């Protein structure tokens, strides 16, 4: 918990999530993503992948600033509440430090 914002991390593909509209722009996502990258590189993980809904421009920009590149769009692969199956932008980051 950071302030009133729940922050979670899961080991499934080393996914991190920060959810809190009050925390937007405060650097929480950038800090979590930097820690994720550092910890996975230390563990010898070469490639990280992400799937982000296309309208989430802030998350797409955050990942791209962290070195992720867009691979393409998977159609109707993600589910979001009762909105049915959604397209997801696929990104990946390959570590320049892990060989």
C-alpha positions, -999 to +999 in steps of 0.1 A: +000+000+000+014+034-009-007+061+006-043+050-001-033+032-033-031-006-034+001-017-051+005-054-060+031-076-075+026-112-087+051-138-097+030-148-127+053-135-154+066-110-129+036-087-134+033-055-114+002-033-111-005+000-095-041+011-093-051+045-080-062+076-098-048+098-071-014+083-076-013+089-114+018+108-125+035+103-091+061+079-104+047+048-087+044+029-120+078+040-132+094+028-098+076-005-100+086-012-136+122-002-128+123-026-099+107-053-120+134-049-147+162-049-122+150-079-103+143-100-135+177-091-149+193-101-116+175-134-120+188-139-155+155-132-173+162-119-208+128-110-221+098-094-205+064-092-222+034-070-215-002-069-228-020-035-225-054-023-236-049+001-266-067+030-249-043+029-220-019+055-235-002+063-202+008+026-196+019+022-232+041+053-229+055+042-196+065+008-210+080+023-241+101+047-220+113+017-200+126+001-232+096-020-243+088-021-280+054-028-296+051-062-313+016-058-325-021-062-315-037-094-305-074-093-313-100-102-287-075-118-263-080-098-231-111-097-209-120-066-190-150-069-166-182-073-184-169-055-216-163-088-233-131-098-252-108-070-260-078-063-282-044-061-264-012-043-275+017-067-271+051-053-260+084-068-251+117-057-236+149-076-242+176-070-216+209-056-229+225-069-197+215-106-197+233-129-222 
